[in-house]
Amino acid sequence: MATELAEGCWRLSLRGVNAYLVEDDVTTLVDAGTPWDLGAIRDGLAEAGTTVGAVDRVLLTHYDLDHVGALAAVLSESHATVYAGAADAPLVTGEQAPPATNRKGLFQRLAGRFVDHPDVEIEVVADGDEVGSFTAYETPGHTPGHVAYVSEALDVALVGDLVRESDGTLSASPWFLSYDTDDVLASVRHLADAAPAFEVLGMGHGDPLLAGGSAALAKLAAET
C-alpha cells in the first residue's frame, strides 16, 4: 500500500517494514523490503502512478534482510543506480560477509541465506554527499554503513533503522538489533545537529511523523 506523506514522497507499507518512493529529479526508491516484497513494491508503486521499471535510483539506508531483500528482483525489472554507505556496500553485493564476531553481524549472516545479491556496482555515499535533492548523512551503529537521507527541498528525512516509532514516540535502534549502541546514539545526535529542519520523518519501522520530524529527532538526541 502506498501512502503519500508529502508532495512527491510516498510510504510503501511492506512486510513489517517501510520503503519509500520519491519523485525527485528521477524516480527514487529508498530501501527495498524483504525478499518476499517485490509484489507489494510493485503494487505500491502502481498506486502512486509508476512502475518498478521506471525506478532510476535506489537509495539504501543499510544492509539488512528487510531493507535489501527485494533489491535484486527490483533491478531485474529496472536499470536503477544503487547507492549505499561504504561499510555496507560490499555486503549488499555479497563481496563480503557480515562479521560472525558481532551479534548483529551473525544474525545478518544467517538471514543472508535468503537474500539474492545483485550483480551491480554500488555508488558509495559519504557524509554530506548529495544525490538528487537528498544529502547523505553517515549514521553508523545499527550497521557500520548505515546512512540517512535528508531532502530540504522536499522537507523529508528518511532515516532507515536509526530510530523506530511507537505511539508517536521515537526511540533509538535497540542494542539487540545494532552493532554498537554508543554509535547509534552518537549518530542520532549527529543527524539532529547537522541536518536542516524537516517536517516528515520516515523510518524503517513504525509510522512516519508527518510534522515536526526534526524537532522530534532533536528531542530524542537531547535525551540520549
C-alpha positions, 0 to 999 in steps of 0.5 A: 500500500502506498501512502503519500506523506508529502508532495512527491514522497510516498510510504510503501507499507511492506512486510513489517517494514517501510520503503519509500518512493520519491519523485525527485529529479528521477524516480527514487526508491529508498530501501527495498523490503524483504525478499518476499516484497517485490509484489507489494513494491510493485503494487505500491508503486502502481498506486502512486502512478509508476512502475518498478521499471521506471525506478532510476535510483535506489537509495539504501539506508543499510544492509539488512534482510528487510531493507535489501531483500527485494533489491535484486528482483527490483533491478531485474525489472529496472536499470536503477543506480544503487547507492549505499554507505561504504561499510555496507556496500560490499555486503549488499553485493555479497563481496563480503560477509557480515562479521560472525564476531558481532551479534548483529553481524551473525544474525545478518549472516544467517538471514543472508541465506535468503537474500539474492545479491545483485550483480551491480556496482554500488555508488558509495555515499559519504557524509554530506554527499548529495544525490538528487535533492537528498544529502547523505548523512553517515549514521553508523551503529545499527550497521557500520554503513548505515546512512540517512537521507535528508531532502530540504527541498522536499522537507523529508528525512528518511532515516532507515533503522536509526530510530523506530516509532511507537505511539508517536514516540521515537526511540533509538535502534535497540542494542539487540538489533545494532552493532554498537549502541554508543554509535547509534546514539552518537549518530542520532545526535549527529543527524539532529545537529547537522541536518536542516529542519524537516517536517516528515520523518520516515523510518524503517519501522513504525509510522512516519511523523508527518510534522515536526520530524526534526524537532522530534529527532532533536528531542530524542538526541537531547535525551540520549 
